Amino acid sequence: MRLSKNQYYLNIALAVSQRGTCIRRNYGAVIVLQDQIVGTGYTGSPRGRVNCCDTGKCLRNELNIPSGERYELCNSVHAEANAIISAGRDKCIGATLYLVGVNIDGSLIENPEPCQMCERLIINSGIKEVVTKNRIITY
């Protein structure tokens, strides 16, 4: 059976997530414009900085901060932001972002969605929709 386009790009986003360096959870994002991949991104430290997976430390874990809170304490750049940086705004206008999230135990995050900051980046970049396993978010 042939994969749907959405499942095809979600599978690629899953593969991208495997490069993530977060020790809490990792995301993979793929930006597609006119059926062509124009950018990818995964959760990870800024270029040239030490990765959490290398130090084994996460300040948010150490402080018992719940998921979705206090992102300013996180060392990582989110997958969506990295994908937008990779593509550039000119290739994001009218594009679709495919998003997959994976817990540290390898299980898929059932309903991944962009955080508020990434949602603002998505809107300003011109991306028209975000596709996850179970839904499509339109902007």
Sine and cosine of phi, psi and omega as CSV:
sin_phi,cos_phi,sin_psi,cos_psi,sin_omega,cos_omega
0.00,0.00,0.71,-0.71,-0.03,-1.00
-0.99,0.17,0.69,-0.73,0.04,-1.00
-0.94,0.35,0.54,-0.84,0.15,-0.99
-0.94,0.33,0.31,-0.95,0.05,-1.00
-0.86,0.51,-0.67,0.74,0.00,-1.00
-0.87,0.50,-0.71,0.70,-0.01,-1.00
-0.92,0.40,-0.60,0.80,0.05,-1.00
-0.84,0.54,-0.78,0.63,-0.02,-1.00
-0.95,0.32,-0.54,0.84,0.09,-1.00
-0.91,0.42,-0.61,0.79,0.06,-1.00
-0.89,0.45,-0.62,0.78,0.05,-1.00
-0.91,0.40,-0.67,0.75,0.04,-1.00
-0.88,0.48,-0.60,0.80,0.06,-1.00
-0.89,0.45,-0.69,0.72,0.04,-1.00
-0.89,0.46,-0.65,0.76,0.01,-1.00
-0.88,0.47,-0.63,0.78,-0.03,-1.00
-0.87,0.50,-0.42,0.91,-0.04,-1.00
-0.94,0.33,-0.14,0.99,0.12,-0.99
-1.00,0.03,-0.14,0.99,-0.06,-1.00
-0.85,0.52,0.49,-0.87,-0.07,-1.00
-0.89,-0.45,0.08,1.00,0.00,-1.00
-0.97,0.25,0.59,-0.80,0.03,-1.00
-0.99,-0.16,0.14,0.99,0.09,-1.00
-0.97,-0.23,-0.80,0.60,0.01,-1.00
-0.22,-0.98,0.39,-0.92,-0.02,-1.00
-0.78,-0.63,0.52,-0.86,0.03,-1.00
-0.82,-0.57,0.46,-0.89,0.14,-0.99
-0.80,-0.60,0.65,-0.76,-0.01,-1.00
-0.75,-0.66,0.66,-0.75,0.05,-1.00
-0.76,-0.65,0.80,-0.60,0.05,-1.00
-0.98,-0.22,0.78,-0.63,-0.05,-1.00
-0.83,-0.56,0.78,-0.63,0.06,-1.00
-0.81,-0.58,0.83,-0.55,0.00,-1.00
0.78,0.63,0.73,0.68,0.06,-1.00
0.89,0.45,0.46,0.89,0.06,-1.00
-0.75,-0.67,0.74,-0.67,0.04,-1.00
-0.95,0.32,0.83,-0.56,-0.03,-1.00
-0.91,-0.41,-0.18,0.98,0.02,-1.00
-0.18,-0.98,0.51,-0.86,0.09,-1.00
-0.70,-0.72,0.37,-0.93,0.05,-1.00
-0.36,-0.93,0.49,-0.87,0.08,-1.00
-0.70,-0.71,0.26,-0.97,0.00,-1.00
-0.94,0.34,0.81,-0.58,0.01,-1.00
-0.11,-0.99,0.29,-0.96,0.02,-1.00
-0.89,0.45,0.44,-0.90,0.08,-1.00
-0.85,0.53,0.47,-0.88,-0.01,-1.00
-0.78,0.63,0.71,-0.71,0.05,-1.00
0.99,0.14,-0.09,1.00,0.02,-1.00
-0.99,-0.13,0.39,-0.92,0.00,-1.00
-0.94,0.33,0.69,-0.73,0.00,-1.00
-0.99,0.11,0.58,-0.81,0.03,-1.00
-0.87,0.49,-0.60,0.80,0.00,-1.00
-0.91,0.40,-0.37,0.93,0.04,-1.00
-0.99,0.10,-0.54,0.84,0.00,-1.00
-1.00,-0.01,-0.39,0.92,-0.06,-1.00
0.96,0.27,0.24,0.97,-0.05,-1.00
-0.87,-0.49,0.60,-0.80,0.07,-1.00
-0.63,-0.78,0.90,-0.44,-0.02,-1.00
-0.87,0.49,-0.63,0.78,0.00,-1.00
-0.90,0.43,-0.60,0.80,0.10,-1.00
-0.92,0.40,-0.73,0.69,-0.04,-1.00
-0.87,0.49,-0.53,0.85,0.00,-1.00
-1.00,-0.07,0.07,1.00,-0.01,-1.00
0.83,0.56,0.68,0.73,0.00,-1.00
-0.99,0.13,0.80,-0.60,-0.01,-1.00
-0.91,0.42,0.38,-0.92,0.07,-1.00
-0.83,0.56,0.67,-0.74,0.05,-1.00
1.00,0.04,0.04,1.00,-0.03,-1.00
-0.84,-0.55,0.49,-0.87,0.15,-0.99
0.84,0.55,0.71,0.70,-0.01,-1.00
-0.88,0.48,-0.37,0.93,0.00,-1.00
-0.90,0.43,-0.29,0.96,0.04,-1.00
-1.00,0.02,-0.14,0.99,-0.05,-1.00
-0.99,0.15,0.65,-0.76,0.02,-1.00
-0.99,0.15,-0.30,0.95,-0.13,-0.99
-1.00,0.04,0.46,-0.89,0.23,-0.97
-0.99,-0.12,0.73,-0.69,-0.06,-1.00
-0.94,0.33,0.43,-0.90,-0.05,-1.00
-0.84,0.55,-0.68,0.73,-0.03,-1.00
-0.88,0.47,-0.69,0.72,0.01,-1.00
-0.90,0.44,-0.70,0.72,0.02,-1.00
-0.89,0.46,-0.61,0.80,0.03,-1.00
-0.92,0.40,-0.67,0.75,0.02,-1.00
-0.90,0.43,-0.68,0.73,0.06,-1.00
-0.87,0.49,-0.68,0.73,-0.02,-1.00
-0.89,0.46,-0.66,0.75,-0.07,-1.00
-0.99,0.16,-0.65,0.76,-0.14,-0.99
1.00,0.08,0.52,-0.86,-0.10,-1.00
-0.87,0.50,-0.59,0.81,-0.04,-1.00
-0.87,0.49,-0.46,0.89,0.01,-1.00
-0.99,-0.12,-0.04,1.00,0.03,-1.00
-1.00,-0.08,-0.42,0.91,-0.07,-1.00
-0.88,0.48,0.89,-0.45,-0.01,-1.00
0.99,0.13,0.06,1.00,-0.06,-1.00
-1.00,0.09,0.14,-0.99,0.08,-1.00
-0.89,-0.45,0.70,-0.72,0.07,-1.00
-0.96,-0.29,0.80,-0.59,0.05,-1.00
-0.98,-0.18,0.76,-0.65,-0.14,-0.99
-0.76,-0.65,0.77,-0.64,0.06,-1.00
-0.77,-0.64,0.64,-0.77,0.07,-1.00
-0.85,-0.53,0.62,-0.78,-0.04,-1.00
-0.75,-0.67,0.80,-0.61,0.10,-1.00
-0.95,0.32,0.30,-0.95,-0.06,-1.00
-0.89,0.46,-0.42,0.91,0.03,-1.00
-0.99,0.14,0.00,1.00,0.04,-1.00
1.00,-0.09,-0.15,0.99,0.02,-1.00
-0.97,0.24,0.55,-0.84,0.01,-1.00
-0.96,0.26,0.60,-0.80,0.13,-0.99
-0.97,0.23,0.86,-0.51,-0.17,-0.99
-0.87,0.49,-0.71,0.71,-0.03,-1.00
-0.77,-0.64,0.95,0.32,0.00,-1.00
-0.92,0.40,0.57,-0.82,0.09,-1.00
-0.49,-0.87,0.45,-0.89,0.01,-1.00
-0.90,0.43,0.58,-0.81,0.13,-0.99
-0.94,0.35,0.12,-0.99,-0.03,-1.00
-0.88,0.48,-0.63,0.78,0.00,-1.00
-0.91,0.40,-0.72,0.69,0.01,-1.00
-0.91,0.41,-0.57,0.82,0.05,-1.00
-0.87,0.49,-0.65,0.76,0.05,-1.00
-0.91,0.43,-0.65,0.76,0.05,-1.00
-0.89,0.45,-0.66,0.75,0.01,-1.00
-0.87,0.49,-0.73,0.68,0.00,-1.00
-0.88,0.47,-0.75,0.66,-0.03,-1.00
-0.93,0.36,-0.43,0.90,0.02,-1.00
-0.97,0.25,-0.33,0.94,-0.01,-1.00
0.99,-0.11,0.07,1.00,0.06,-1.00
-0.89,0.47,0.72,-0.70,-0.10,-1.00
-1.00,-0.02,-0.43,0.90,0.00,-1.00
-0.39,-0.92,0.42,-0.91,0.10,-0.99
-0.89,-0.46,0.79,-0.61,-0.01,-1.00
-0.94,-0.34,0.78,-0.62,0.11,-0.99
-0.84,-0.54,-0.01,-1.00,-0.05,-1.00
-0.83,0.56,-0.65,0.76,-0.14,-0.99
-0.94,-0.35,-0.05,1.00,-0.03,-1.00
-0.30,-0.95,0.22,-0.98,0.08,-1.00
-0.84,-0.55,0.82,-0.57,0.03,-1.00
-0.98,-0.22,0.85,-0.53,-0.03,-1.00
-0.98,-0.22,0.66,-0.75,0.02,-1.00
-0.90,-0.45,0.00,0.00,0.00,0.00
